[in-house]
Amino acid sequence: MLNQNTLSRHIVVFDPMPFHGGSKVATQSILSLCDEPNMTVSVITAHPKGWENTGLQGHIPVNILSIPFASVVSKLKGRAFYLLLAYRLFWCLIYLAWLPKVSLLVGSTQPGSDMPLYFLKRWFGYPVLQFIHGPVGNSRSVAWCLKNADKIYYLDSAVESILIALNLSPQPSQHSDFAATAATKPLTLEDINASRFINGLSVAQWPRLRNQSRARVFWAASLLKWKNLDLLTEALSRQTQPISGDVCYIRPSKMVALQDQCVAPQNTPRITWHQQPNNLDEIRMNSSIFVSTSVNEPFGLSILEAMAAGLCPVIPHDGAYWDNQLTDGVNCIKYTANDASSLASKLQFIAQHHLARENISIAALEYAQHYQADNVYRDILTSIMSLSKPAMLHEASNE
């Protein structure tokens, strides 16, 4: 007879990002679907606030463990980055010393940042499930992680960088099967335990449907330069008939230099500015047009959230995920990437043509239904359950 303690699962999530982002939202969505009664989750995180009020705590037991001074040490670059990894590993060891026995380690960002987990796997034998939400680093250490993960789930935007990392020339001292294979033929995704995935929204994360029929713009992202807020404000300044709207922004941590940030708020007519509002869903609900100005987003979770809320998505024609999935004039409006004149023209059109805006909004809402978390994350949940299966249960199933 196996007792309850023997059958318990303890998953440790490593989240080294000192800011809120899509990787956190996706990981929280996946964990919210875990309905195993004897499962607990511990999150070792550089951003504890990003794990508060997520709804997970009422679903499964969650311990939130902070990495001290994360924003300060995250400034380390170059060779000093390995000092950062050592610092993160130190805190993982401290927390794991008093946490319950670990069943599974989950890397929530990408192997370069989650590298401490691979040392824990090497030393203690813990299985590692790795998510990759964007391009990985071009280094042998990243390749080592990729080759040692028990299971990898990657977004399409990461494929090219994964293949480059995998096929870096191995060190002469390496005598593994991977090194032998790499010497004869290029490694592919089939040579590692990797599967493609797409992001989705759980029932708890699904936004409320908009109640705004008038043209009102909604933008939500951080002030990082590549999020391109200035493109929106320039496009809005070119409107002959000003468009009302809301800009919701997250100010980056102090580790980001001011020259790498956009300025907010700005003096833009009829635009209301909100710094990290608690009522983001309500603000979005009172809008009708979502504008994405980020170029080459690895996925673009905010676009999916806007579609699910019934907004008309206006996105750049940049070859990124949603550009390849959506059809201009059917379930989105596309403008030339990084072109304020093109964006201004598209906004003017969609603001003045109510029927076209409504038809596109409805089509986008229908398309968003394909991204329900319980469907898109089904294979990931199976892997989590399999990899975190308690040792005694493994033995019992093999008898």
ZADREN-791063 format. One record per residue (C-alpha): residue number from 0; residue in one letter; x, y, z. Coordinates in steps of 0.001 Angstrom, whole numbers, plus 524288, in hexadecimal, padded with zeros to 5 digits. Each point is the difference from the previous one (the first is absolute). Last residue first. Layout:
BEGIN
<nr=NUM; rest=A; X=X; Y=Y; Z=Z>
...
! end
This chain:
BEGIN
<nr=398; rest=E; X=814F1; Y=7EE24; Z=7D492>
<nr=397; rest=N; X=80393; Y=80B6B; Z=7F731>
<nr=396; rest=S; X=7F4A9; Y=8089D; Z=80442>
<nr=395; rest=A; X=803A7; Y=7FE12; Z=80E4E>
<nr=394; rest=E; X=80E1C; Y=803FD; Z=7FD93>
<nr=393; rest=H; X=7FC20; Y=80C70; Z=7F8DE>
<nr=392; rest=L; X=7F63F; Y=802EC; Z=80ADE>
<nr=391; rest=M; X=80AE3; Y=7FE8C; Z=809FA>
<nr=390; rest=A; X=80861; Y=8098E; Z=7F846>
<nr=389; rest=P; X=7F57E; Y=80A6C; Z=7FFBD>
<nr=388; rest=K; X=7FB27; Y=803F8; Z=7F271>
<nr=387; rest=S; X=80531; Y=80DA5; Z=7FD45>
<nr=386; rest=L; X=804C1; Y=7FCB0; Z=7F248>
<nr=385; rest=S; X=7F34A; Y=7F96A; Z=7FBFB>
<nr=384; rest=M; X=7F6B0; Y=80A07; Z=805C6>
<nr=383; rest=I; X=807C5; Y=80B5C; Z=7FA75>
<nr=382; rest=S; X=800FE; Y=7F94C; Z=7F2C1>
<nr=381; rest=T; X=7F142; Y=7FDB6; Z=7FF60>
<nr=380; rest=L; X=7FDA9; Y=80E25; Z=803D9>
<nr=379; rest=I; X=808D1; Y=80471; Z=7F4DF>
<nr=378; rest=D; X=7F862; Y=7F7A8; Z=7F64A>
<nr=377; rest=R; X=7F31C; Y=8063E; Z=8042A>
<nr=376; rest=Y; X=80536; Y=80DF5; Z=7FFA9>
<nr=375; rest=V; X=7F937; Y=80468; Z=7F37B>
<nr=374; rest=N; X=7F2D1; Y=7FA0F; Z=8037F>
<nr=373; rest=D; X=7FE5C; Y=80340; Z=80E75>
<nr=372; rest=A; X=80605; Y=80D3B; Z=7FD4C>
<nr=371; rest=Q; X=7F5D5; Y=804CB; Z=7F65B>
<nr=370; rest=Y; X=80711; Y=80510; Z=7F405>
<nr=369; rest=H; X=7F6BC; Y=7FB76; Z=7F548>
<nr=368; rest=Q; X=7F58D; Y=80914; Z=8059D>
<nr=367; rest=A; X=80886; Y=80B80; Z=7FBF7>
<nr=366; rest=Y; X=7FBEF; Y=7FE26; Z=7F1D4>
<nr=365; rest=E; X=7F1BF; Y=802AE; Z=80370>
<nr=364; rest=L; X=803BD; Y=80C8D; Z=80703>
<nr=363; rest=A; X=80843; Y=80422; Z=7F452>
<nr=362; rest=A; X=7F47A; Y=7FDC3; Z=7F6BB>
<nr=361; rest=I; X=7F702; Y=807E2; Z=808D6>
<nr=360; rest=S; X=809B9; Y=80B36; Z=800F1>
<nr=359; rest=I; X=8021F; Y=80007; Z=7F13F>
<nr=358; rest=N; X=7F166; Y=8010F; Z=7FDA1>
<nr=357; rest=E; X=7FE84; Y=80AD2; Z=80A21>
<nr=356; rest=R; X=80B18; Y=80819; Z=7FA66>
<nr=355; rest=A; X=7FAEA; Y=7FE85; Z=7F228>
<nr=354; rest=L; X=7F283; Y=8047C; Z=80483>
<nr=353; rest=H; X=80552; Y=80BCE; Z=80763>
<nr=352; rest=H; X=80844; Y=8057D; Z=7F511>
<nr=351; rest=Q; X=805A2; Y=80CEC; Z=804D8>
<nr=350; rest=A; X=808C3; Y=7FA9F; Z=80AB2>
<nr=349; rest=I; X=80488; Y=7F4C6; Z=7F75A>
<nr=348; rest=F; X=80437; Y=8092C; Z=7F523>
<nr=347; rest=Q; X=80698; Y=80A10; Z=8089F>
<nr=346; rest=L; X=80743; Y=7F54B; Z=80741>
<nr=345; rest=K; X=804C1; Y=7FA1E; Z=7F33D>
<nr=344; rest=S; X=804E8; Y=80D28; Z=7FB01>
<nr=343; rest=A; X=806F3; Y=80337; Z=80CC4>
<nr=342; rest=L; X=8067F; Y=7F291; Z=8001F>
<nr=341; rest=S; X=80501; Y=801D9; Z=7F21A>
<nr=340; rest=S; X=804F9; Y=80DA3; Z=80308>
<nr=339; rest=A; X=80691; Y=7FB48; Z=80C9B>
<nr=338; rest=D; X=807B4; Y=7F573; Z=7F8DA>
<nr=337; rest=N; X=80743; Y=7F6CE; Z=8093C>
<nr=336; rest=A; X=7F93F; Y=7F41F; Z=7F9EE>
<nr=335; rest=T; X=7F732; Y=802E2; Z=7F465>
<nr=334; rest=Y; X=7F1F2; Y=7FEF2; Z=804B7>
<nr=333; rest=K; X=7F6F7; Y=7F473; Z=801CF>
<nr=332; rest=I; X=7F1A6; Y=80000; Z=803F0>
<nr=331; rest=C; X=7FABD; Y=7F398; Z=80620>
<nr=330; rest=N; X=7F60B; Y=7F508; Z=7FE7B>
<nr=329; rest=V; X=7FC1E; Y=801CF; Z=7F1C6>
<nr=328; rest=G; X=80638; Y=80CA0; Z=7FAF3>
<nr=327; rest=D; X=80DB7; Y=7FA88; Z=80160>
<nr=326; rest=T; X=7FFEA; Y=7F175; Z=802E1>
<nr=325; rest=L; X=80549; Y=7FABA; Z=80CDA>
<nr=324; rest=Q; X=80972; Y=7F4D3; Z=8028F>
<nr=323; rest=N; X=80C93; Y=80467; Z=7F968>
<nr=322; rest=D; X=7FF30; Y=80DF9; Z=80505>
<nr=321; rest=W; X=7FC2E; Y=7FA39; Z=80D1B>
<nr=320; rest=Y; X=80CBD; Y=7F86E; Z=80140>
<nr=319; rest=A; X=809BF; Y=809E4; Z=7FA9D>
<nr=318; rest=G; X=80215; Y=802ED; Z=7F18D>
<nr=317; rest=D; X=8000B; Y=80EAE; Z=80270>
<nr=316; rest=H; X=7F318; Y=8054E; Z=7FAB5>
<nr=315; rest=P; X=7FD28; Y=8076F; Z=80C8A>
<nr=314; rest=I; X=7F337; Y=7FDEC; Z=80764>
<nr=313; rest=V; X=7F2CF; Y=806B7; Z=80199>
<nr=312; rest=P; X=7F6F7; Y=7F6E1; Z=80770>
<nr=311; rest=C; X=7F163; Y=80342; Z=80072>
<nr=310; rest=L; X=7FBAF; Y=7FD6E; Z=80DF2>
<nr=309; rest=G; X=7F723; Y=7F4BE; Z=803F8>
<nr=308; rest=A; X=8061A; Y=7FCF4; Z=80D3A>
<nr=307; rest=A; X=805E7; Y=7F365; Z=7FACA>
<nr=306; rest=M; X=8064D; Y=807C9; Z=7F505>
<nr=305; rest=A; X=805E4; Y=8096C; Z=809EE>
<nr=304; rest=E; X=8052D; Y=7F4C6; Z=80847>
<nr=303; rest=L; X=805EF; Y=7F9AE; Z=7F3DE>
<nr=302; rest=I; X=806C9; Y=80CB3; Z=7FC6B>
<nr=301; rest=S; X=80509; Y=80164; Z=80DFB>
<nr=300; rest=L; X=805D2; Y=7F25E; Z=7FF18>
<nr=299; rest=G; X=808BC; Y=803F5; Z=7F4B5>
<nr=298; rest=F; X=807D6; Y=7F406; Z=7FC19>
<nr=297; rest=P; X=80EA0; Y=80246; Z=7FE30>
<nr=296; rest=E; X=7FCB6; Y=80E3C; Z=7FC9F>
<nr=295; rest=N; X=806FB; Y=803C1; Z=7F384>
<nr=294; rest=V; X=7FCA1; Y=80E7E; Z=80097>
<nr=293; rest=S; X=7F866; Y=805BA; Z=80B59>
<nr=292; rest=T; X=7F607; Y=80A66; Z=7FBF9>
<nr=291; rest=S; X=7F39D; Y=7F879; Z=8032D>
<nr=290; rest=V; X=7F386; Y=80807; Z=7FF72>
<nr=289; rest=F; X=7F329; Y=7FB1F; Z=8059D>
<nr=288; rest=I; X=7F395; Y=8068D; Z=7FB31>
<nr=287; rest=S; X=7F2C6; Y=7FF99; Z=80711>
<nr=286; rest=S; X=80297; Y=804F5; Z=80DC5>
<nr=285; rest=N; X=7F7DF; Y=7FFDD; Z=80C74>
<nr=284; rest=M; X=802E9; Y=7F1A2; Z=802AA>
<nr=283; rest=R; X=80E7F; Y=80310; Z=7FF0A>
<nr=282; rest=I; X=7FEE1; Y=80990; Z=80B4A>
<nr=281; rest=E; X=7F838; Y=7F61A; Z=807FE>
<nr=280; rest=D; X=809E3; Y=7F538; Z=7FD8A>
<nr=279; rest=L; X=80B3C; Y=808EF; Z=803C3>
<nr=278; rest=N; X=7F9BF; Y=80339; Z=80D2B>
<nr=277; rest=N; X=80C17; Y=7FF18; Z=8089C>
<nr=276; rest=P; X=806ED; Y=80A08; Z=7F781>
<nr=275; rest=Q; X=80E9E; Y=7FEF4; Z=7FD03>
<nr=274; rest=Q; X=80147; Y=80E98; Z=7FCF9>
<nr=273; rest=H; X=7F3B5; Y=804E5; Z=7F931>
<nr=272; rest=W; X=7FFCB; Y=80AE5; Z=7F5DC>
<nr=271; rest=T; X=7F39D; Y=8058C; Z=7F9FB>
<nr=270; rest=I; X=8010A; Y=80444; Z=7F1C9>
<nr=269; rest=R; X=7F714; Y=80AD5; Z=7FAF1>
<nr=268; rest=P; X=80B72; Y=80879; Z=7FB6B>
<nr=267; rest=T; X=80DB6; Y=7FA5D; Z=801FA>
<nr=266; rest=N; X=808AD; Y=80727; Z=809B5>
<nr=265; rest=Q; X=8081B; Y=7F435; Z=803EB>
<nr=264; rest=P; X=7FF8A; Y=7F76F; Z=80C14>
<nr=263; rest=A; X=80914; Y=7F974; Z=7FE37>
<nr=262; rest=V; X=80D35; Y=800CC; Z=7F947>
<nr=261; rest=C; X=80519; Y=7F430; Z=7F8A8>
<nr=260; rest=Q; X=80AE4; Y=7F816; Z=8061B>
<nr=259; rest=D; X=80D9A; Y=7FBCA; Z=7FBC2>
<nr=258; rest=Q; X=80588; Y=80DA5; Z=8022E>
<nr=257; rest=L; X=7FB39; Y=7FF14; Z=80E14>
<nr=256; rest=A; X=808BB; Y=7F448; Z=802A2>
<nr=255; rest=V; X=7F946; Y=7F35A; Z=80409>
<nr=254; rest=M; X=804AD; Y=7FA61; Z=80D15>
<nr=253; rest=K; X=7F6D8; Y=80964; Z=806E8>
<nr=252; rest=S; X=7F496; Y=7F753; Z=7FC54>
<nr=251; rest=P; X=7F7B0; Y=80316; Z=7F42A>
<nr=250; rest=R; X=7F3FE; Y=808D0; Z=8013B>
<nr=249; rest=I; X=7F3F5; Y=7F869; Z=7FC3C>
<nr=248; rest=Y; X=7F678; Y=80700; Z=7F72D>
<nr=247; rest=C; X=7F190; Y=80119; Z=7FD75>
<nr=246; rest=V; X=7FCC2; Y=80999; Z=7F520>
<nr=245; rest=D; X=7F19E; Y=80321; Z=7FE8A>
<nr=244; rest=G; X=7F8CE; Y=805C0; Z=7F470>
<nr=243; rest=S; X=7F90D; Y=80ADD; Z=7F8F5>
<nr=242; rest=I; X=8025D; Y=8023E; Z=7F18E>
<nr=241; rest=P; X=802C4; Y=80DB2; Z=7FAD6>
<nr=240; rest=Q; X=7F9D9; Y=8037C; Z=7F2CB>
<nr=239; rest=T; X=80AE9; Y=80451; Z=7F6E1>
<nr=238; rest=Q; X=8085F; Y=7F562; Z=8062A>
<nr=237; rest=R; X=80EA3; Y=80237; Z=7FF0A>
<nr=236; rest=S; X=80215; Y=80113; Z=80EBB>
<nr=235; rest=L; X=7FA34; Y=7F25A; Z=8018A>
<nr=234; rest=A; X=80A67; Y=7FA3D; Z=7F716>
<nr=233; rest=E; X=80AD6; Y=806C4; Z=807B5>
<nr=232; rest=T; X=7FA47; Y=7FB29; Z=80CDA>
<nr=231; rest=L; X=7FF37; Y=7F224; Z=7FAC6>
<nr=230; rest=L; X=80DE2; Y=7FFBC; Z=7FAA9>
<nr=229; rest=D; X=804F8; Y=805AF; Z=80CD4>
<nr=228; rest=L; X=7FAD8; Y=7F409; Z=80730>
<nr=227; rest=N; X=8099E; Y=7F74F; Z=7F89F>
<nr=226; rest=K; X=80063; Y=7F3B8; Z=80865>
<nr=225; rest=W; X=80E31; Y=7FF75; Z=7FB9B>
<nr=224; rest=K; X=802D9; Y=80C13; Z=80816>
<nr=223; rest=L; X=7FBCB; Y=7F9DF; Z=80CD6>
<nr=222; rest=L; X=7F48E; Y=8079E; Z=805BA>
<nr=221; rest=S; X=7F878; Y=7F39B; Z=80333>
<nr=220; rest=A; X=7F39E; Y=7FBF9; Z=7F91D>
<nr=219; rest=A; X=7F19B; Y=80386; Z=7FE76>
<nr=218; rest=W; X=7F99E; Y=807F4; Z=7F52B>
<nr=217; rest=F; X=7F143; Y=8024D; Z=7FE7D>
<nr=216; rest=V; X=7F9B3; Y=808D3; Z=7F5D6>
<nr=215; rest=R; X=7F1D4; Y=8047A; Z=80078>
<nr=214; rest=A; X=7F6D6; Y=80013; Z=7F44D>
<nr=213; rest=R; X=7F219; Y=7FF2D; Z=80537>
<nr=212; rest=S; X=7F9C0; Y=7F2C6; Z=802AA>
<nr=211; rest=Q; X=8052F; Y=7FDFA; Z=80DD4>
<nr=210; rest=N; X=7FABD; Y=7F4D1; Z=80835>
<nr=209; rest=R; X=80BF3; Y=7F748; Z=7FE9A>
<nr=208; rest=L; X=7FF5A; Y=7F1C2; Z=80403>
<nr=207; rest=R; X=8069C; Y=7FCD9; Z=80CE7>
<nr=206; rest=P; X=80D89; Y=7FA2A; Z=7FF00>
<nr=205; rest=W; X=80332; Y=7F178; Z=800EA>
<nr=204; rest=Q; X=80A33; Y=7FE7E; Z=80AB3>
<nr=203; rest=A; X=7F792; Y=7F7E2; Z=80943>
<nr=202; rest=V; X=7FB24; Y=7F789; Z=7F4BF>
<nr=201; rest=S; X=80E09; Y=7FDAA; Z=7FBD9>
<nr=200; rest=L; X=80645; Y=80729; Z=7F4BB>
<nr=199; rest=G; X=808E4; Y=7F9EA; Z=7F5D7>
<nr=198; rest=N; X=80E05; Y=7FFCC; Z=7FB6C>
<nr=197; rest=I; X=804F5; Y=7F79F; Z=7F4EA>
<nr=196; rest=F; X=80861; Y=7F3E0; Z=800E6>
<nr=195; rest=R; X=80A8E; Y=7F924; Z=7F82A>
<nr=194; rest=S; X=8062A; Y=7F3BD; Z=8058A>
<nr=193; rest=A; X=80DD0; Y=7FCB4; Z=80443>
<nr=192; rest=N; X=8067E; Y=7F3AB; Z=80540>
<nr=191; rest=I; X=80CD2; Y=8026E; Z=7F920>
<nr=190; rest=D; X=8051F; Y=7F9A5; Z=7F392>
<nr=189; rest=E; X=7F2FA; Y=80238; Z=7F913>
<nr=188; rest=L; X=80239; Y=80EA2; Z=80135>
<nr=187; rest=T; X=80B87; Y=7FE5F; Z=7F6D1>
<nr=186; rest=L; X=80E82; Y=7FD9A; Z=801AE>
<nr=185; rest=P; X=80898; Y=801B8; Z=7F409>
<nr=184; rest=K; X=80709; Y=7F3BF; Z=7FB48>
<nr=183; rest=T; X=80C9E; Y=7F8A8; Z=8029F>
<nr=182; rest=A; X=806C5; Y=807D3; Z=80AAE>
<nr=181; rest=A; X=7F300; Y=803F5; Z=805F1>
<nr=180; rest=T; X=7FCA1; Y=7F1AE; Z=801F3>
<nr=179; rest=A; X=80CA8; Y=7FD42; Z=8073D>
<nr=178; rest=A; X=7FE3C; Y=80C11; Z=8087F>
<nr=177; rest=F; X=7F1FB; Y=7FC28; Z=802FD>
<nr=176; rest=D; X=8041E; Y=7F22D; Z=80391>
<nr=175; rest=S; X=8094F; Y=805F6; Z=809D3>
<nr=174; rest=H; X=80EB7; Y=800F8; Z=7FF01>
<nr=173; rest=Q; X=801E8; Y=80E77; Z=802D6>
<nr=172; rest=S; X=80E35; Y=8036B; Z=8029B>
<nr=171; rest=P; X=801D4; Y=80597; Z=7F24B>
<nr=170; rest=Q; X=7F55A; Y=80A23; Z=802F0>
<nr=169; rest=P; X=7F405; Y=7FEA0; Z=7F77E>
<nr=168; rest=S; X=7FEB1; Y=80878; Z=7F3C7>
<nr=167; rest=L; X=7F33C; Y=80781; Z=80114>
<nr=166; rest=N; X=7F521; Y=7F7EF; Z=7FA0C>
<nr=165; rest=L; X=7F646; Y=8002F; Z=80B17>
<nr=164; rest=A; X=8011F; Y=80EB4; Z=801B5>
<nr=163; rest=I; X=7FD00; Y=802AC; Z=7F19E>
<nr=162; rest=L; X=7F494; Y=7F67A; Z=80034>
<nr=161; rest=I; X=7FA36; Y=8066F; Z=80C1C>
<nr=160; rest=S; X=801BA; Y=80D9B; Z=7F9FF>
<nr=159; rest=E; X=7F85F; Y=7FC23; Z=7F3CF>
<nr=158; rest=V; X=7F503; Y=7F983; Z=807A4>
<nr=157; rest=A; X=7FD6F; Y=80AA8; Z=80A15>
<nr=156; rest=S; X=7F55C; Y=80790; Z=7F8C9>
<nr=155; rest=D; X=7F81C; Y=7F386; Z=7FE93>
<nr=154; rest=L; X=7FDDC; Y=7FF86; Z=80EB2>
<nr=153; rest=Y; X=806ED; Y=7F535; Z=80769>
<nr=152; rest=Y; X=7FC89; Y=7F4F1; Z=80940>
<nr=151; rest=I; X=80B88; Y=7F805; Z=804F0>
<nr=150; rest=K; X=7FFE4; Y=7F314; Z=8075E>
<nr=149; rest=D; X=80A2E; Y=7F8C7; Z=80807>
<nr=148; rest=A; X=809A8; Y=80B0E; Z=7FDFA>
<nr=147; rest=N; X=80E22; Y=7FB9D; Z=7FE7F>
<nr=146; rest=K; X=80282; Y=8030C; Z=7F1A3>
<nr=145; rest=L; X=7F9B7; Y=80D60; Z=800D4>
<nr=144; rest=C; X=807BF; Y=8033A; Z=80C38>
<nr=143; rest=W; X=80CF4; Y=7FC64; Z=7F9AF>
<nr=142; rest=A; X=7FC4E; Y=80806; Z=7F400>
<nr=141; rest=V; X=7FDBC; Y=80BB5; Z=808DD>
<nr=140; rest=S; X=80D87; Y=7FE00; Z=805D2>
<nr=139; rest=R; X=805A6; Y=7FED0; Z=7F250>
<nr=138; rest=S; X=7FB35; Y=80DA2; Z=7FCC3>
<nr=137; rest=N; X=7F724; Y=80756; Z=7F67F>
<nr=136; rest=G; X=7F56C; Y=8042F; Z=80985>
<nr=135; rest=V; X=7F1EF; Y=7FBD7; Z=7FE32>
<nr=134; rest=P; X=7F58E; Y=806C2; Z=7F7D1>
<nr=133; rest=G; X=7F29F; Y=80114; Z=80677>
<nr=132; rest=H; X=7F66B; Y=7F97F; Z=80939>
<nr=131; rest=I; X=8078E; Y=7F381; Z=802A7>
<nr=130; rest=F; X=7F9D1; Y=7F778; Z=80A7A>
<nr=129; rest=Q; X=80887; Y=7F5A6; Z=80676>
<nr=128; rest=L; X=7FBE0; Y=7F3F1; Z=8079D>
<nr=127; rest=V; X=80B05; Y=7FB22; Z=808BC>
<nr=126; rest=P; X=800B4; Y=7F303; Z=80747>
<nr=125; rest=Y; X=80707; Y=8004D; Z=80D31>
<nr=124; rest=G; X=80C21; Y=7F769; Z=80080>
<nr=123; rest=F; X=8066B; Y=80696; Z=80BA0>
<nr=122; rest=W; X=80CF3; Y=80531; Z=7FAF0>
<nr=121; rest=R; X=7FDA9; Y=8003E; Z=7F149>
<nr=120; rest=K; X=7F1C3; Y=80421; Z=8014B>
<nr=119; rest=L; X=8039F; Y=80ABD; Z=80992>
<nr=118; rest=F; X=80A8E; Y=80472; Z=7F67F>
<nr=117; rest=Y; X=7F5BD; Y=8002B; Z=7F552>
<nr=116; rest=L; X=7F6BD; Y=80821; Z=80844>
<nr=115; rest=P; X=80A61; Y=80A89; Z=801AC>
<nr=114; rest=M; X=7FF77; Y=8020E; Z=7F120>
<nr=113; rest=D; X=7F289; Y=8066E; Z=80000>
<nr=112; rest=S; X=804AE; Y=80CAB; Z=7F9C4>
<nr=111; rest=G; X=8076B; Y=7F97A; Z=7F4FB>
<nr=110; rest=P; X=7F5F8; Y=7F510; Z=7FF50>
<nr=109; rest=Q; X=7F43C; Y=8088F; Z=7FCBF>
<nr=108; rest=T; X=7F4B7; Y=805DC; Z=807D2>
<nr=107; rest=S; X=7F81C; Y=7F76F; Z=80952>
<nr=106; rest=G; X=80998; Y=7F555; Z=80381>
<nr=105; rest=V; X=7F82E; Y=7F5C3; Z=80765>
<nr=104; rest=L; X=80650; Y=7F6BD; Z=809DB>
<nr=103; rest=L; X=7F890; Y=7F38D; Z=8033C>
<nr=102; rest=S; X=7FD6D; Y=7F70D; Z=80BAA>
<nr=101; rest=V; X=80755; Y=807A8; Z=80A6B>
<nr=100; rest=K; X=7FFE5; Y=7FB26; Z=80E0F>
<nr=99; rest=P; X=7F9D9; Y=80A0A; Z=80903>
<nr=98; rest=L; X=806F3; Y=80D32; Z=80137>
<nr=97; rest=W; X=80A81; Y=80209; Z=80A4F>
<nr=96; rest=A; X=80CA5; Y=7FDEE; Z=7F865>
<nr=95; rest=L; X=7F930; Y=8033C; Z=7F32F>
<nr=94; rest=Y; X=7FF2A; Y=80E2D; Z=8043C>
<nr=93; rest=I; X=80E7F; Y=80199; Z=802D0>
<nr=92; rest=L; X=803FB; Y=7F83E; Z=7F3EF>
<nr=91; rest=C; X=7F775; Y=80866; Z=7F72D>
<nr=90; rest=W; X=805A8; Y=80C15; Z=80684>
<nr=89; rest=F; X=80DDE; Y=7FBCD; Z=7FCD4>
<nr=88; rest=L; X=7FC31; Y=7FC6F; Z=7F210>
<nr=87; rest=R; X=7FAFB; Y=80DD4; Z=7FDC8>
<nr=86; rest=Y; X=80CCB; Y=805AE; Z=804EF>
<nr=85; rest=A; X=807D6; Y=7F689; Z=7F79C>
<nr=84; rest=L; X=7F7FB; Y=803F7; Z=7F420>
<nr=83; rest=L; X=8029D; Y=80E4C; Z=802F0>
<nr=82; rest=L; X=80E82; Y=7FD30; Z=8017E>
<nr=81; rest=Y; X=7FF2B; Y=7F95C; Z=7F2B5>
<nr=80; rest=F; X=7FA81; Y=80CAE; Z=7FA8F>
<nr=79; rest=A; X=80CB6; Y=80682; Z=8041A>
<nr=78; rest=R; X=805D9; Y=7FA73; Z=7F387>
<nr=77; rest=G; X=7F770; Y=80946; Z=7F83E>
<nr=76; rest=K; X=7F54E; Y=806BE; Z=807B2>
<nr=75; rest=L; X=7FC0F; Y=80226; Z=80E29>
<nr=74; rest=K; X=7F453; Y=8091F; Z=80105>
<nr=73; rest=S; X=7F7AF; Y=7F4C8; Z=8052B>
<nr=72; rest=V; X=80774; Y=80147; Z=80CD7>
<nr=71; rest=V; X=7F8BF; Y=80C76; Z=8038E>
<nr=70; rest=S; X=7F25E; Y=7FBEB; Z=7FBC3>
<nr=69; rest=A; X=80134; Y=7F2FF; Z=80722>
<nr=68; rest=F; X=8040A; Y=8060D; Z=80CFB>
<nr=67; rest=P; X=7FA7B; Y=7F434; Z=8073F>
<nr=66; rest=I; X=7FA81; Y=7F460; Z=7F83C>
<nr=65; rest=S; X=7F242; Y=7FEE2; Z=805B0>
<nr=64; rest=L; X=7F8B8; Y=7F38C; Z=8036A>
<nr=63; rest=I; X=7F175; Y=7FEDD; Z=7FCF6>
<nr=62; rest=N; X=7FA35; Y=7F369; Z=80576>
<nr=61; rest=V; X=7F3C3; Y=7FB67; Z=7F8C8>
<nr=60; rest=P; X=7F5AF; Y=7F64E; Z=804B3>
<nr=59; rest=I; X=7F6BB; Y=7FD2A; Z=7F491>
<nr=58; rest=H; X=7F39E; Y=806BA; Z=7FB51>
<nr=57; rest=G; X=7FDC5; Y=80B50; Z=80964>
<nr=56; rest=Q; X=80E58; Y=803B1; Z=7FF73>
<nr=55; rest=L; X=7FFF5; Y=7FF21; Z=7F138>
<nr=54; rest=G; X=7F66C; Y=80B40; Z=7FE82>
<nr=53; rest=T; X=80AD0; Y=808F7; Z=7FB3B>
<nr=52; rest=N; X=7FED6; Y=80989; Z=80B4D>
<nr=51; rest=E; X=80EA4; Y=7FFEB; Z=80280>
<nr=50; rest=W; X=8098A; Y=7F956; Z=7F6CF>
<nr=49; rest=G; X=804D5; Y=80C27; Z=7F8E5>
<nr=48; rest=K; X=801C2; Y=8069C; Z=80D2D>
<nr=47; rest=P; X=80A7F; Y=7F5E5; Z=80352>
<nr=46; rest=H; X=808FF; Y=80480; Z=7F4F8>
<nr=45; rest=A; X=80D67; Y=7F969; Z=80081>
<nr=44; rest=T; X=7F93C; Y=7F306; Z=80266>
<nr=43; rest=I; X=80181; Y=7F2BD; Z=80637>
<nr=42; rest=V; X=7F220; Y=7FAC7; Z=7FE99>
<nr=41; rest=S; X=7FBDD; Y=7F453; Z=80830>
<nr=40; rest=V; X=7F48D; Y=7F7C9; Z=7FB78>
<nr=39; rest=T; X=7F855; Y=7F583; Z=80754>
<nr=38; rest=M; X=7F908; Y=7F43B; Z=7FA3E>
<nr=37; rest=N; X=7F83B; Y=7F5DA; Z=807A0>
<nr=36; rest=P; X=7F2B6; Y=802E8; Z=7F9DE>
<nr=35; rest=E; X=804F7; Y=7FFDF; Z=7F1CD>
<nr=34; rest=D; X=7F7D2; Y=80A18; Z=7F8DC>
<nr=33; rest=C; X=80ADF; Y=8069A; Z=7F85E>
<nr=32; rest=L; X=7F901; Y=809B3; Z=7F723>
<nr=31; rest=S; X=80403; Y=80BD5; Z=8080E>
<nr=30; rest=L; X=80E26; Y=7FBDD; Z=7FE3D>
<nr=29; rest=I; X=7FF18; Y=80215; Z=7F150>
<nr=28; rest=S; X=7F9D9; Y=80D79; Z=80158>
<nr=27; rest=Q; X=80A2A; Y=80407; Z=809FA>
<nr=26; rest=T; X=80AE0; Y=7FBCF; Z=7F6D7>
<nr=25; rest=A; X=7F9F5; Y=80797; Z=7F4B8>
<nr=24; rest=V; X=7FE1D; Y=80C5D; Z=80808>
<nr=23; rest=K; X=80DE3; Y=7FF4C; Z=8053C>
<nr=22; rest=S; X=805C9; Y=7FDFB; Z=7F26C>
<nr=21; rest=G; X=7F7C4; Y=80B37; Z=7FAA5>
<nr=20; rest=G; X=8060E; Y=80A3E; Z=808BB>
<nr=19; rest=H; X=8010C; Y=80634; Z=80D5E>
<nr=18; rest=F; X=80D77; Y=80443; Z=80463>
<nr=17; rest=P; X=80C02; Y=7FAD2; Z=80743>
<nr=16; rest=M; X=80113; Y=7F3D7; Z=7F732>
<nr=15; rest=P; X=80679; Y=7F4AD; Z=80737>
<nr=14; rest=D; X=7F3CD; Y=7F75B; Z=800EA>
<nr=13; rest=F; X=8035A; Y=7F22F; Z=8046D>
<nr=12; rest=V; X=7F421; Y=7F777; Z=80274>
<nr=11; rest=V; X=8012A; Y=7F510; Z=80A05>
<nr=10; rest=I; X=7F5E4; Y=7F52C; Z=7FEFA>
<nr=9; rest=H; X=7FD0F; Y=7F790; Z=80BDD>
<nr=8; rest=R; X=7F7DB; Y=7F3DF; Z=7FD97>
<nr=7; rest=S; X=7FA34; Y=7F7F5; Z=80B10>
<nr=6; rest=L; X=7FE8F; Y=7F136; Z=7FE83>
<nr=5; rest=T; X=80968; Y=7FC03; Z=80ACD>
<nr=4; rest=N; X=7FA1E; Y=80A0C; Z=80922>
<nr=3; rest=Q; X=7F26A; Y=7FA75; Z=7FD73>
<nr=2; rest=N; X=803BC; Y=7F219; Z=803A6>
<nr=1; rest=L; X=80295; Y=7F4CB; Z=7F693>
<nr=0; rest=M; X=7FA8B; Y=7F2AC; Z=803E9>
! end
